Amino acid sequence: MAGVKPTATRRFRTIEGRELARETGEPLLGVMGEKATRIVVFGEVDDAEVLGADALEGLGLEIDYADKSLRKTGVFVTYAAV
């Protein structure tokens, strides 16, 4: 990401079970008029490029699978005991 500086190195486990270390940073993201800070991972050349569920939820967005687009959720997802 242009202009974002690494602030930490974190360990990750891939879907294949491999462990690897990557630098991370926390930029301000903006999509469809919504803004939020999110932790991003500085991938290497052969790493996959993914906008994760955390980033989408943090921006109040979700995937509309019917027309393959992003849409605003209108509410934020929360994980809390009731």
PyMOL Python script that loads the backbone (N, CA, C, O; Angstrom):
from pymol import cmd

cmd.read_pdbstr("""\
ATOM      1  N   MET A   1       0.846  -1.178   0.000  1.00  0.00           N
ATOM      2  CA  MET A   1       0.000   0.000   0.000  1.00  0.00           C
ATOM      3  C   MET A   1       0.888   1.236   0.000  1.00  0.00           C
ATOM      4  O   MET A   1       1.797   1.359   0.821  1.00  0.00           O
ATOM      5  N   ALA A   2       0.628   2.118  -0.893  1.00  0.00           N
ATOM      6  CA  ALA A   2       1.441   3.322  -1.028  1.00  0.00           C
ATOM      7  C   ALA A   2       1.299   4.218   0.194  1.00  0.00           C
ATOM      8  O   ALA A   2       0.187   4.526   0.622  1.00  0.00           O
ATOM      9  N   GLY A   3       2.431   4.634   0.752  1.00  0.00           N
ATOM     10  CA  GLY A   3       2.435   5.569   1.861  1.00  0.00           C
ATOM     11  C   GLY A   3       2.236   4.954   3.231  1.00  0.00           C
ATOM     12  O   GLY A   3       2.330   5.662   4.233  1.00  0.00           O
ATOM     13  N   VAL A   4       1.963   3.659   3.309  1.00  0.00           N
ATOM     14  CA  VAL A   4       1.763   3.002   4.604  1.00  0.00           C
ATOM     15  C   VAL A   4       3.079   2.380   5.040  1.00  0.00           C
ATOM     16  O   VAL A   4       3.720   1.653   4.281  1.00  0.00           O
ATOM     17  N   LYS A   5       3.472   2.674   6.266  1.00  0.00           N
ATOM     18  CA  LYS A   5       4.730   2.138   6.782  1.00  0.00           C
ATOM     19  C   LYS A   5       4.459   0.953   7.701  1.00  0.00           C
ATOM     20  O   LYS A   5       3.506   0.977   8.480  1.00  0.00           O
ATOM     21  N   PRO A   6       5.291  -0.084   7.616  1.00  0.00           N
ATOM     22  CA  PRO A   6       5.137  -1.218   8.533  1.00  0.00           C
ATOM     23  C   PRO A   6       5.343  -0.772   9.981  1.00  0.00           C
ATOM     24  O   PRO A   6       6.223   0.041  10.262  1.00  0.00           O
ATOM     25  N   THR A   7       4.534  -1.303  10.895  1.00  0.00           N
ATOM     26  CA  THR A   7       4.648  -0.970  12.306  1.00  0.00           C
ATOM     27  C   THR A   7       4.931  -2.193  13.172  1.00  0.00           C
ATOM     28  O   THR A   7       5.265  -2.055  14.349  1.00  0.00           O
ATOM     29  N   ALA A   8       4.799  -3.392  12.597  1.00  0.00           N
ATOM     30  CA  ALA A   8       5.027  -4.621  13.365  1.00  0.00           C
ATOM     31  C   ALA A   8       5.274  -5.776  12.395  1.00  0.00           C
ATOM     32  O   ALA A   8       5.040  -5.661  11.192  1.00  0.00           O
ATOM     33  N   THR A   9       5.748  -6.883  12.946  1.00  0.00           N
ATOM     34  CA  THR A   9       5.842  -8.135  12.203  1.00  0.00           C
ATOM     35  C   THR A   9       5.009  -9.158  12.956  1.00  0.00           C
ATOM     36  O   THR A   9       5.168  -9.331  14.164  1.00  0.00           O
ATOM     37  N   ARG A  10       4.112  -9.841  12.233  1.00  0.00           N
ATOM     38  CA  ARG A  10       3.227 -10.828  12.855  1.00  0.00           C
ATOM     39  C   ARG A  10       3.383 -12.172  12.167  1.00  0.00           C
ATOM     40  O   ARG A  10       3.798 -12.247  11.011  1.00  0.00           O
ATOM     41  N   ARG A  11       3.046 -13.236  12.891  1.00  0.00           N
ATOM     42  CA  ARG A  11       3.104 -14.591  12.349  1.00  0.00           C
ATOM     43  C   ARG A  11       1.709 -14.996  11.904  1.00  0.00           C
ATOM     44  O   ARG A  11       0.719 -14.679  12.563  1.00  0.00           O
ATOM     45  N   PHE A  12       1.639 -15.707  10.768  1.00  0.00           N
ATOM     46  CA  PHE A  12       0.372 -16.160  10.197  1.00  0.00           C
ATOM     47  C   PHE A  12       0.455 -17.643   9.863  1.00  0.00           C
ATOM     48  O   PHE A  12       1.539 -18.185   9.649  1.00  0.00           O
ATOM     49  N   ARG A  13      -0.711 -18.293   9.822  1.00  0.00           N
ATOM     50  CA  ARG A  13      -0.786 -19.677   9.378  1.00  0.00           C
ATOM     51  C   ARG A  13      -1.640 -19.712   8.120  1.00  0.00           C
ATOM     52  O   ARG A  13      -2.765 -19.213   8.116  1.00  0.00           O
ATOM     53  N   THR A  14      -1.113 -20.295   7.059  1.00  0.00           N
ATOM     54  CA  THR A  14      -1.843 -20.380   5.796  1.00  0.00           C
ATOM     55  C   THR A  14      -2.868 -21.505   5.847  1.00  0.00           C
ATOM     56  O   THR A  14      -2.856 -22.324   6.766  1.00  0.00           O
ATOM     57  N   ILE A  15      -3.747 -21.539   4.867  1.00  0.00           N
ATOM     58  CA  ILE A  15      -4.749 -22.590   4.787  1.00  0.00           C
ATOM     59  C   ILE A  15      -4.106 -23.965   4.629  1.00  0.00           C
ATOM     60  O   ILE A  15      -4.705 -24.981   4.980  1.00  0.00           O
ATOM     61  N   GLU A  16      -2.876 -23.991   4.097  1.00  0.00           N
ATOM     62  CA  GLU A  16      -2.140 -25.257   3.952  1.00  0.00           C
ATOM     63  C   GLU A  16      -1.433 -25.647   5.250  1.00  0.00           C
ATOM     64  O   GLU A  16      -0.841 -26.724   5.323  1.00  0.00           O
ATOM     65  N   GLY A  17      -1.482 -24.792   6.274  1.00  0.00           N
ATOM     66  CA  GLY A  17      -0.858 -25.085   7.555  1.00  0.00           C
ATOM     67  C   GLY A  17       0.568 -24.561   7.707  1.00  0.00           C
ATOM     68  O   GLY A  17       1.189 -24.778   8.747  1.00  0.00           O
ATOM     69  N   ARG A  18       1.100 -23.873   6.689  1.00  0.00           N
ATOM     70  CA  ARG A  18       2.445 -23.293   6.795  1.00  0.00           C
ATOM     71  C   ARG A  18       2.396 -22.055   7.685  1.00  0.00           C
ATOM     72  O   ARG A  18       1.407 -21.321   7.684  1.00  0.00           O
ATOM     73  N   GLU A  19       3.462 -21.826   8.440  1.00  0.00           N
ATOM     74  CA  GLU A  19       3.577 -20.597   9.228  1.00  0.00           C
ATOM     75  C   GLU A  19       4.553 -19.661   8.536  1.00  0.00           C
ATOM     76  O   GLU A  19       5.580 -20.090   8.010  1.00  0.00           O
ATOM     77  N   LEU A  20       4.217 -18.374   8.545  1.00  0.00           N
ATOM     78  CA  LEU A  20       5.096 -17.380   7.933  1.00  0.00           C
ATOM     79  C   LEU A  20       4.988 -16.068   8.671  1.00  0.00           C
ATOM     80  O   LEU A  20       4.016 -15.832   9.389  1.00  0.00           O
ATOM     81  N   ALA A  21       5.974 -15.213   8.502  1.00  0.00           N
ATOM     82  CA  ALA A  21       5.994 -13.895   9.141  1.00  0.00           C
ATOM     83  C   ALA A  21       5.849 -12.826   8.064  1.00  0.00           C
ATOM     84  O   ALA A  21       6.465 -12.913   7.001  1.00  0.00           O
ATOM     85  N   ARG A  22       5.038 -11.829   8.346  1.00  0.00           N
ATOM     86  CA  ARG A  22       4.842 -10.710   7.425  1.00  0.00           C
ATOM     87  C   ARG A  22       4.766  -9.417   8.225  1.00  0.00           C
ATOM     88  O   ARG A  22       4.293  -9.405   9.361  1.00  0.00           O
ATOM     89  N   GLU A  23       5.241  -8.319   7.617  1.00  0.00           N
ATOM     90  CA  GLU A  23       5.101  -7.000   8.235  1.00  0.00           C
ATOM     91  C   GLU A  23       3.646  -6.556   8.115  1.00  0.00           C
ATOM     92  O   GLU A  23       2.947  -6.908   7.165  1.00  0.00           O
ATOM     93  N   THR A  24       3.202  -5.764   9.114  1.00  0.00           N
ATOM     94  CA  THR A  24       1.844  -5.234   9.109  1.00  0.00           C
ATOM     95  C   THR A  24       1.866  -3.734   9.366  1.00  0.00           C
ATOM     96  O   THR A  24       2.845  -3.201   9.887  1.00  0.00           O
ATOM     97  N   GLY A  25       0.785  -3.058   9.001  1.00  0.00           N
ATOM     98  CA  GLY A  25       0.607  -1.629   9.249  1.00  0.00           C
ATOM     99  C   GLY A  25      -0.873  -1.359   9.489  1.00  0.00           C
ATOM    100  O   GLY A  25      -1.691  -2.274   9.392  1.00  0.00           O
ATOM    101  N   GLU A  26      -1.226  -0.111   9.802  1.00  0.00           N
ATOM    102  CA  GLU A  26      -2.625   0.219  10.069  1.00  0.00           C
ATOM    103  C   GLU A  26      -3.017   1.539   9.398  1.00  0.00           C
ATOM    104  O   GLU A  26      -2.997   2.596  10.029  1.00  0.00           O
ATOM    105  N   PRO A  27      -3.373   1.461   8.113  1.00  0.00           N
ATOM    106  CA  PRO A  27      -3.760   2.669   7.388  1.00  0.00           C
ATOM    107  C   PRO A  27      -5.239   3.010   7.588  1.00  0.00           C
ATOM    108  O   PRO A  27      -6.012   2.200   8.101  1.00  0.00           O
ATOM    109  N   LEU A  28      -5.611   4.203   7.181  1.00  0.00           N
ATOM    110  CA  LEU A  28      -7.008   4.604   7.099  1.00  0.00           C
ATOM    111  C   LEU A  28      -7.499   4.174   5.723  1.00  0.00           C
ATOM    112  O   LEU A  28      -6.992   4.652   4.709  1.00  0.00           O
ATOM    113  N   LEU A  29      -8.494   3.266   5.677  1.00  0.00           N
ATOM    114  CA  LEU A  29      -9.054   2.802   4.406  1.00  0.00           C
ATOM    115  C   LEU A  29     -10.318   3.580   4.089  1.00  0.00           C
ATOM    116  O   LEU A  29     -11.039   3.997   4.996  1.00  0.00           O
ATOM    117  N   GLY A  30     -10.586   3.774   2.821  1.00  0.00           N
ATOM    118  CA  GLY A  30     -11.816   4.422   2.395  1.00  0.00           C
ATOM    119  C   GLY A  30     -12.412   3.709   1.200  1.00  0.00           C
ATOM    120  O   GLY A  30     -11.756   3.549   0.171  1.00  0.00           O
ATOM    121  N   VAL A  31     -13.671   3.276   1.340  1.00  0.00           N
ATOM    122  CA  VAL A  31     -14.380   2.595   0.261  1.00  0.00           C
ATOM    123  C   VAL A  31     -15.835   3.045   0.293  1.00  0.00           C
ATOM    124  O   VAL A  31     -16.460   3.027   1.354  1.00  0.00           O
ATOM    125  N   MET A  32     -16.377   3.441  -0.833  1.00  0.00           N
ATOM    126  CA  MET A  32     -17.781   3.824  -0.977  1.00  0.00           C
ATOM    127  C   MET A  32     -18.209   4.868   0.064  1.00  0.00           C
ATOM    128  O   MET A  32     -19.329   4.820   0.572  1.00  0.00           O
ATOM    129  N   GLY A  33     -17.318   5.803   0.372  1.00  0.00           N
ATOM    130  CA  GLY A  33     -17.630   6.875   1.302  1.00  0.00           C
ATOM    131  C   GLY A  33     -17.485   6.510   2.769  1.00  0.00           C
ATOM    132  O   GLY A  33     -17.718   7.352   3.637  1.00  0.00           O
ATOM    133  N   GLU A  34     -17.106   5.280   3.064  1.00  0.00           N
ATOM    134  CA  GLU A  34     -16.907   4.838   4.442  1.00  0.00           C
ATOM    135  C   GLU A  34     -15.417   4.820   4.745  1.00  0.00           C
ATOM    136  O   GLU A  34     -14.615   4.512   3.863  1.00  0.00           O
ATOM    137  N   LYS A  35     -15.030   5.144   5.982  1.00  0.00           N
ATOM    138  CA  LYS A  35     -13.613   5.161   6.370  1.00  0.00           C
ATOM    139  C   LYS A  35     -13.428   4.427   7.691  1.00  0.00           C
ATOM    140  O   LYS A  35     -14.266   4.516   8.588  1.00  0.00           O
ATOM    141  N   ALA A  36     -12.315   3.698   7.801  1.00  0.00           N
ATOM    142  CA  ALA A  36     -11.965   2.997   9.037  1.00  0.00           C
ATOM    143  C   ALA A  36     -10.492   2.615   8.977  1.00  0.00           C
ATOM    144  O   ALA A  36      -9.953   2.389   7.893  1.00  0.00           O
ATOM    145  N   THR A  37      -9.834   2.541  10.139  1.00  0.00           N
ATOM    146  CA  THR A  37      -8.470   2.010  10.170  1.00  0.00           C
ATOM    147  C   THR A  37      -8.569   0.494  10.269  1.00  0.00           C
ATOM    148  O   THR A  37      -9.480  -0.039  10.901  1.00  0.00           O
ATOM    149  N   ARG A  38      -7.630  -0.188   9.641  1.00  0.00           N
ATOM    150  CA  ARG A  38      -7.594  -1.647   9.651  1.00  0.00           C
ATOM    151  C   ARG A  38      -6.152  -2.096   9.582  1.00  0.00           C
ATOM    152  O   ARG A  38      -5.305  -1.414   9.005  1.00  0.00           O
ATOM    153  N   ILE A  39      -5.875  -3.258  10.178  1.00  0.00           N
ATOM    154  CA  ILE A  39      -4.543  -3.840  10.069  1.00  0.00           C
ATOM    155  C   ILE A  39      -4.414  -4.464   8.688  1.00  0.00           C
ATOM    156  O   ILE A  39      -5.271  -5.240   8.265  1.00  0.00           O
ATOM    157  N   VAL A  40      -3.328  -4.116   7.984  1.00  0.00           N
ATOM    158  CA  VAL A  40      -3.054  -4.695   6.673  1.00  0.00           C
ATOM    159  C   VAL A  40      -1.737  -5.458   6.740  1.00  0.00           C
ATOM    160  O   VAL A  40      -0.867  -5.160   7.558  1.00  0.00           O
ATOM    161  N   VAL A  41      -1.613  -6.440   5.871  1.00  0.00           N
ATOM    162  CA  VAL A  41      -0.422  -7.284   5.820  1.00  0.00           C
ATOM    163  C   VAL A  41       0.345  -6.957   4.545  1.00  0.00           C
ATOM    164  O   VAL A  41      -0.229  -6.913   3.458  1.00  0.00           O
ATOM    165  N   PHE A  42       1.651  -6.726   4.689  1.00  0.00           N
ATOM    166  CA  PHE A  42       2.496  -6.476   3.536  1.00  0.00           C
ATOM    167  C   PHE A  42       2.922  -7.823   2.971  1.00  0.00           C
ATOM    168  O   PHE A  42       3.850  -8.454   3.477  1.00  0.00           O
ATOM    169  N   GLY A  43       2.243  -8.255   1.926  1.00  0.00           N
ATOM    170  CA  GLY A  43       2.514  -9.550   1.325  1.00  0.00           C
ATOM    171  C   GLY A  43       3.767  -9.533   0.472  1.00  0.00           C
ATOM    172  O   GLY A  43       4.319  -8.483   0.145  1.00  0.00           O
ATOM    173  N   GLU A  44       4.193 -10.739   0.126  1.00  0.00           N
ATOM    174  CA  GLU A  44       5.323 -10.901  -0.778  1.00  0.00           C
ATOM    175  C   GLU A  44       4.815 -11.240  -2.166  1.00  0.00           C
ATOM    176  O   GLU A  44       3.612 -11.415  -2.360  1.00  0.00           O
ATOM    177  N   VAL A  45       5.711 -11.334  -3.130  1.00  0.00           N
ATOM    178  CA  VAL A  45       5.354 -11.469  -4.552  1.00  0.00           C
ATOM    179  C   VAL A  45       4.321 -12.564  -4.813  1.00  0.00           C
ATOM    180  O   VAL A  45       3.363 -12.319  -5.546  1.00  0.00           O
ATOM    181  N   ASP A  46       4.472 -13.746  -4.251  1.00  0.00           N
ATOM    182  CA  ASP A  46       3.561 -14.855  -4.548  1.00  0.00           C
ATOM    183  C   ASP A  46       2.387 -14.972  -3.582  1.00  0.00           C
ATOM    184  O   ASP A  46       1.621 -15.932  -3.670  1.00  0.00           O
ATOM    185  N   ASP A  47       2.226 -14.023  -2.663  1.00  0.00           N
ATOM    186  CA  ASP A  47       1.109 -14.058  -1.723  1.00  0.00           C
ATOM    187  C   ASP A  47      -0.189 -13.651  -2.420  1.00  0.00           C
ATOM    188  O   ASP A  47      -0.174 -12.876  -3.376  1.00  0.00           O
ATOM    189  N   ALA A  48      -1.314 -14.185  -1.928  1.00  0.00           N
ATOM    190  CA  ALA A  48      -2.624 -13.826  -2.474  1.00  0.00           C
ATOM    191  C   ALA A  48      -2.996 -12.410  -2.037  1.00  0.00           C
ATOM    192  O   ALA A  48      -2.573 -11.952  -0.976  1.00  0.00           O
ATOM    193  N   GLU A  49      -3.783 -11.722  -2.852  1.00  0.00           N
ATOM    194  CA  GLU A  49      -4.295 -10.392  -2.514  1.00  0.00           C
ATOM    195  C   GLU A  49      -5.750 -10.549  -2.090  1.00  0.00           C
ATOM    196  O   GLU A  49      -6.579 -11.035  -2.859  1.00  0.00           O
ATOM    197  N   VAL A  50      -6.057 -10.133  -0.851  1.00  0.00           N
ATOM    198  CA  VAL A  50      -7.396 -10.348  -0.307  1.00  0.00           C
ATOM    199  C   VAL A  50      -7.824  -9.128   0.506  1.00  0.00           C
ATOM    200  O   VAL A  50      -7.048  -8.602   1.305  1.00  0.00           O
ATOM    201  N   LEU A  51      -9.058  -8.685   0.299  1.00  0.00           N
ATOM    202  CA  LEU A  51      -9.671  -7.712   1.206  1.00  0.00           C
ATOM    203  C   LEU A  51     -10.524  -8.541   2.142  1.00  0.00           C
ATOM    204  O   LEU A  51     -11.577  -9.033   1.737  1.00  0.00           O
ATOM    205  N   GLY A  52     -10.099  -8.707   3.379  1.00  0.00           N
ATOM    206  CA  GLY A  52     -10.721  -9.636   4.315  1.00  0.00           C
ATOM    207  C   GLY A  52     -12.054  -9.181   4.858  1.00  0.00           C
ATOM    208  O   GLY A  52     -12.454  -8.025   4.718  1.00  0.00           O
ATOM    209  N   ALA A  53     -12.731 -10.134   5.485  1.00  0.00           N
ATOM    210  CA  ALA A  53     -14.034  -9.867   6.089  1.00  0.00           C
ATOM    211  C   ALA A  53     -13.942  -8.782   7.150  1.00  0.00           C
ATOM    212  O   ALA A  53     -14.856  -7.967   7.282  1.00  0.00           O
ATOM    213  N   ASP A  54     -12.835  -8.760   7.917  1.00  0.00           N
ATOM    214  CA  ASP A  54     -12.666  -7.734   8.949  1.00  0.00           C
ATOM    215  C   ASP A  54     -12.674  -6.341   8.333  1.00  0.00           C
ATOM    216  O   ASP A  54     -13.323  -5.435   8.856  1.00  0.00           O
ATOM    217  N   ALA A  55     -11.960  -6.164   7.231  1.00  0.00           N
ATOM    218  CA  ALA A  55     -11.918  -4.844   6.582  1.00  0.00           C
ATOM    219  C   ALA A  55     -13.292  -4.451   6.059  1.00  0.00           C
ATOM    220  O   ALA A  55     -13.716  -3.309   6.238  1.00  0.00           O
ATOM    221  N   LEU A  56     -13.993  -5.378   5.419  1.00  0.00           N
ATOM    222  CA  LEU A  56     -15.332  -5.081   4.896  1.00  0.00           C
ATOM    223  C   LEU A  56     -16.293  -4.738   6.033  1.00  0.00           C
ATOM    224  O   LEU A  56     -17.020  -3.748   5.951  1.00  0.00           O
ATOM    225  N   GLU A  57     -16.300  -5.553   7.100  1.00  0.00           N
ATOM    226  CA  GLU A  57     -17.194  -5.292   8.219  1.00  0.00           C
ATOM    227  C   GLU A  57     -16.872  -3.968   8.895  1.00  0.00           C
ATOM    228  O   GLU A  57     -17.778  -3.235   9.293  1.00  0.00           O
ATOM    229  N   GLY A  58     -15.579  -3.658   9.028  1.00  0.00           N
ATOM    230  CA  GLY A  58     -15.166  -2.406   9.651  1.00  0.00           C
ATOM    231  C   GLY A  58     -15.590  -1.181   8.867  1.00  0.00           C
ATOM    232  O   GLY A  58     -15.764  -0.101   9.431  1.00  0.00           O
ATOM    233  N   LEU A  59     -15.756  -1.354   7.566  1.00  0.00           N
ATOM    234  CA  LEU A  59     -16.221  -0.261   6.706  1.00  0.00           C
ATOM    235  C   LEU A  59     -17.743  -0.256   6.559  1.00  0.00           C
ATOM    236  O   LEU A  59     -18.295   0.612   5.882  1.00  0.00           O
ATOM    237  N   GLY A  60     -18.427  -1.220   7.188  1.00  0.00           N
ATOM    238  CA  GLY A  60     -19.887  -1.302   7.072  1.00  0.00           C
ATOM    239  C   GLY A  60     -20.331  -1.769   5.705  1.00  0.00           C
ATOM    240  O   GLY A  60     -21.375  -1.350   5.205  1.00  0.00           O
ATOM    241  N   LEU A  61     -19.526  -2.654   5.089  1.00  0.00           N
ATOM    242  CA  LEU A  61     -19.833  -3.159   3.749  1.00  0.00           C
ATOM    243  C   LEU A  61     -19.983  -4.676   3.774  1.00  0.00           C
ATOM    244  O   LEU A  61     -19.476  -5.347   4.673  1.00  0.00           O
ATOM    245  N   GLU A  62     -20.682  -5.203   2.781  1.00  0.00           N
ATOM    246  CA  GLU A  62     -20.799  -6.646   2.595  1.00  0.00           C
ATOM    247  C   GLU A  62     -20.850  -6.959   1.112  1.00  0.00           C
ATOM    248  O   GLU A  62     -21.084  -6.076   0.287  1.00  0.00           O
ATOM    249  N   ILE A  63     -20.632  -8.210   0.785  1.00  0.00           N
ATOM    250  CA  ILE A  63     -20.667  -8.632  -0.612  1.00  0.00           C
ATOM    251  C   ILE A  63     -22.091  -9.007  -0.985  1.00  0.00           C
ATOM    252  O   ILE A  63     -22.748  -9.763  -0.270  1.00  0.00           O
ATOM    253  N   ASP A  64     -22.568  -8.477  -2.106  1.00  0.00           N
ATOM    254  CA  ASP A  64     -23.848  -8.883  -2.682  1.00  0.00           C
ATOM    255  C   ASP A  64     -23.513  -9.949  -3.713  1.00  0.00           C
ATOM    256  O   ASP A  64     -23.065  -9.638  -4.816  1.00  0.00           O
ATOM    257  N   TYR A  65     -23.730 -11.201  -3.350  1.00  0.00           N
ATOM    258  CA  TYR A  65     -23.339 -12.309  -4.228  1.00  0.00           C
ATOM    259  C   TYR A  65     -24.220 -12.403  -5.470  1.00  0.00           C
ATOM    260  O   TYR A  65     -23.789 -12.958  -6.481  1.00  0.00           O
ATOM    261  N   ALA A  66     -25.431 -11.879  -5.420  1.00  0.00           N
ATOM    262  CA  ALA A  66     -26.332 -11.940  -6.574  1.00  0.00           C
ATOM    263  C   ALA A  66     -25.782 -11.159  -7.760  1.00  0.00           C
ATOM    264  O   ALA A  66     -25.798 -11.645  -8.890  1.00  0.00           O
ATOM    265  N   ASP A  67     -25.284  -9.917  -7.495  1.00  0.00           N
ATOM    266  CA  ASP A  67     -24.754  -9.128  -8.614  1.00  0.00           C
ATOM    267  C   ASP A  67     -23.242  -8.887  -8.504  1.00  0.00           C
ATOM    268  O   ASP A  67     -22.681  -8.061  -9.224  1.00  0.00           O
ATOM    269  N   LYS A  68     -22.588  -9.629  -7.583  1.00  0.00           N
ATOM    270  CA  LYS A  68     -21.129  -9.588  -7.442  1.00  0.00           C
ATOM    271  C   LYS A  68     -20.597  -8.174  -7.240  1.00  0.00           C
ATOM    272  O   LYS A  68     -19.701  -7.722  -7.952  1.00  0.00           O
ATOM    273  N   SER A  69     -21.172  -7.483  -6.249  1.00  0.00           N
ATOM    274  CA  SER A  69     -20.753  -6.114  -5.951  1.00  0.00           C
ATOM    275  C   SER A  69     -20.696  -5.919  -4.440  1.00  0.00           C
ATOM    276  O   SER A  69     -21.118  -6.786  -3.674  1.00  0.00           O
ATOM    277  N   LEU A  70     -20.170  -4.772  -4.023  1.00  0.00           N
ATOM    278  CA  LEU A  70     -20.197  -4.403  -2.609  1.00  0.00           C
ATOM    279  C   LEU A  70     -21.422  -3.546  -2.347  1.00  0.00           C
ATOM    280  O   LEU A  70     -21.856  -2.786  -3.213  1.00  0.00           O
ATOM    281  N   ARG A  71     -21.979  -3.673  -1.142  1.00  0.00           N
ATOM    282  CA  ARG A  71     -23.090  -2.810  -0.743  1.00  0.00           C
ATOM    283  C   ARG A  71     -22.924  -2.435   0.726  1.00  0.00           C
ATOM    284  O   ARG A  71     -22.288  -3.158   1.493  1.00  0.00           O
ATOM    285  N   LYS A  72     -23.497  -1.308   1.106  1.00  0.00           N
ATOM    286  CA  LYS A  72     -23.465  -0.876   2.501  1.00  0.00           C
ATOM    287  C   LYS A  72     -24.443  -1.742   3.297  1.00  0.00           C
ATOM    288  O   LYS A  72     -25.538  -2.051   2.827  1.00  0.00           O
ATOM    289  N   THR A  73     -24.031  -2.130   4.511  1.00  0.00           N
ATOM    290  CA  THR A  73     -24.874  -3.006   5.325  1.00  0.00           C
ATOM    291  C   THR A  73     -25.971  -2.257   6.067  1.00  0.00           C
ATOM    292  O   THR A  73     -27.037  -2.814   6.328  1.00  0.00           O
ATOM    293  N   GLY A  74     -25.719  -1.013   6.404  1.00  0.00           N
ATOM    294  CA  GLY A  74     -26.696  -0.251   7.180  1.00  0.00           C
ATOM    295  C   GLY A  74     -26.521  -0.452   8.678  1.00  0.00           C
ATOM    296  O   GLY A  74     -26.913   0.404   9.471  1.00  0.00           O
ATOM    297  N   VAL A  75     -25.929  -1.592   9.073  1.00  0.00           N
ATOM    298  CA  VAL A  75     -25.637  -1.869  10.485  1.00  0.00           C
ATOM    299  C   VAL A  75     -24.261  -2.518  10.562  1.00  0.00           C
ATOM    300  O   VAL A  75     -23.795  -3.115   9.592  1.00  0.00           O
ATOM    301  N   PHE A  76     -23.613  -2.401  11.718  1.00  0.00           N
ATOM    302  CA  PHE A  76     -22.315  -3.026  11.909  1.00  0.00           C
ATOM    303  C   PHE A  76     -22.485  -4.362  12.603  1.00  0.00           C
ATOM    304  O   PHE A  76     -23.338  -4.510  13.478  1.00  0.00           O
ATOM    305  N   VAL A  77     -21.677  -5.331  12.217  1.00  0.00           N
ATOM    306  CA  VAL A  77     -21.680  -6.641  12.841  1.00  0.00           C
ATOM    307  C   VAL A  77     -21.006  -6.538  14.196  1.00  0.00           C
ATOM    308  O   VAL A  77     -19.977  -5.876  14.333  1.00  0.00           O
ATOM    309  N   THR A  78     -21.580  -7.190  15.199  1.00  0.00           N
ATOM    310  CA  THR A  78     -20.967  -7.212  16.524  1.00  0.00           C
ATOM    311  C   THR A  78     -20.932  -8.639  17.043  1.00  0.00           C
ATOM    312  O   THR A  78     -21.817  -9.441  16.747  1.00  0.00           O
ATOM    313  N   TYR A  79     -19.925  -8.941  17.799  1.00  0.00           N
ATOM    314  CA  TYR A  79     -19.775 -10.256  18.404  1.00  0.00           C
ATOM    315  C   TYR A  79     -19.793 -10.049  19.914  1.00  0.00           C
ATOM    316  O   TYR A  79     -18.757  -9.789  20.524  1.00  0.00           O
ATOM    317  N   ALA A  80     -20.966 -10.164  20.506  1.00  0.00           N
ATOM    318  CA  ALA A  80     -21.087  -9.906  21.944  1.00  0.00           C
ATOM    319  C   ALA A  80     -22.057 -10.915  22.574  1.00  0.00           C
ATOM    320  O   ALA A  80     -23.008 -11.366  21.936  1.00  0.00           O
ATOM    321  N   ALA A  81     -21.802 -11.243  23.795  1.00  0.00           N
ATOM    322  CA  ALA A  81     -22.724 -12.107  24.536  1.00  0.00           C
ATOM    323  C   ALA A  81     -23.911 -11.273  24.985  1.00  0.00           C
ATOM    324  O   ALA A  81     -23.760 -10.132  25.423  1.00  0.00           O
ATOM    325  N   VAL A  82     -25.070 -11.849  24.872  1.00  0.00           N
ATOM    326  CA  VAL A  82     -26.295 -11.133  25.270  1.00  0.00           C
ATOM    327  C   VAL A  82     -26.837 -11.720  26.547  1.00  0.00           C
ATOM    328  O   VAL A  82     -27.863 -11.261  27.050  1.00  0.00           O
TER     329      VAL A  82
END
""", "prot")
cmd.dss("prot")
cmd.show_as("cartoon", "prot")
cmd.util.cbc("prot")
cmd.orient("prot")
